[in-house]
Amino acid sequence: MRRAAVGAMVVALFAAPAFALTVSDVDTDGDSLVSFTEMAVAYPDLTEALFAEIDTSDDSLVDEAELAAALDQGVILEPAE
């Protein structure tokens, strides 16, 4: 029984990241990047200042690494479903 519980915990830990928000969840034009307009759909209260904070490359687009970093650092949270 103990082995089953430990196994279930390990599976849960590794499965959790699979549910993280990705660029493809937000990208509507298929360019693998997220614009302010696209991100505002998932985050209606998003401000341009917050978007600029997430966009660390300062190219007015958010890529997968920038989105993951913003989520990991708590700059943004997973959107409510």
N, C-alpha and C positions, 0 to 999 in steps of 0.2 A: 504494500500500500504506500509506504513511504517513497519508494522508487517512482511510483506512478505520479505522486504529488510533485516530486522534484522534476520529473520529465515534463509535466504540464506547465510548471513555472518556466522552465527553459524555453519551451515552445512559445509561451506567451511573451516572453521577453524578446525573442527574435521576430515574432509576428507583429509586434507593436509598430515598428517602423514602416511596415508595409501599408499602414493606414495613413501615413503622413501625406499632407498636401503636396502635390508636385506641380510643376509648370504645366504639364499636360491637362491637369484638372481645371486650370484657369485660362489657358491659351485658347482663344477662339479662332484665330486666323492661321494657326498651324505653323508659325515661324519658330516655335520652340522658345519663345521669349514672351514675357508678360508686360504689356503696356499699363499705364495708369488706368486707362478706361477698362481694360480687361480685369485688372485686380479690383477695381471699384465694384464690379458685379459681385464678387465674393465677399468684399469688405465695403459695404455701403458708406460707412463712416470714415473711410480712408481719406486722409488729407494729402495734398501734394508734398507737404513737408515730411510726412511719415514715409511716403513712397520714395522720396529722395534719400531718406535714411536707409531704406532697404536696398536701394540702387547704389551699391558701393562703387560700381565702375563708372557712375555718372554718365551713362549713355541713354538715359530715359527709358531703359528697359530692364526688367528683372530676369535673370537667368536662373537655372536650377540651383546653383551654388548660393546665390544671393538669397533666394527664397528659403532654402534649407537653413542658412545661417540666421535669417530673421526669425524663423520658427524656433531654432535651437536656442537662440539668445533671448527669446520671449518678447522680441520687438512686435511680433504679431502672434496671434494664437490661431489654432485650427478654426476655420469658420464653422458656425453652427449649421447643421444640415437642415 
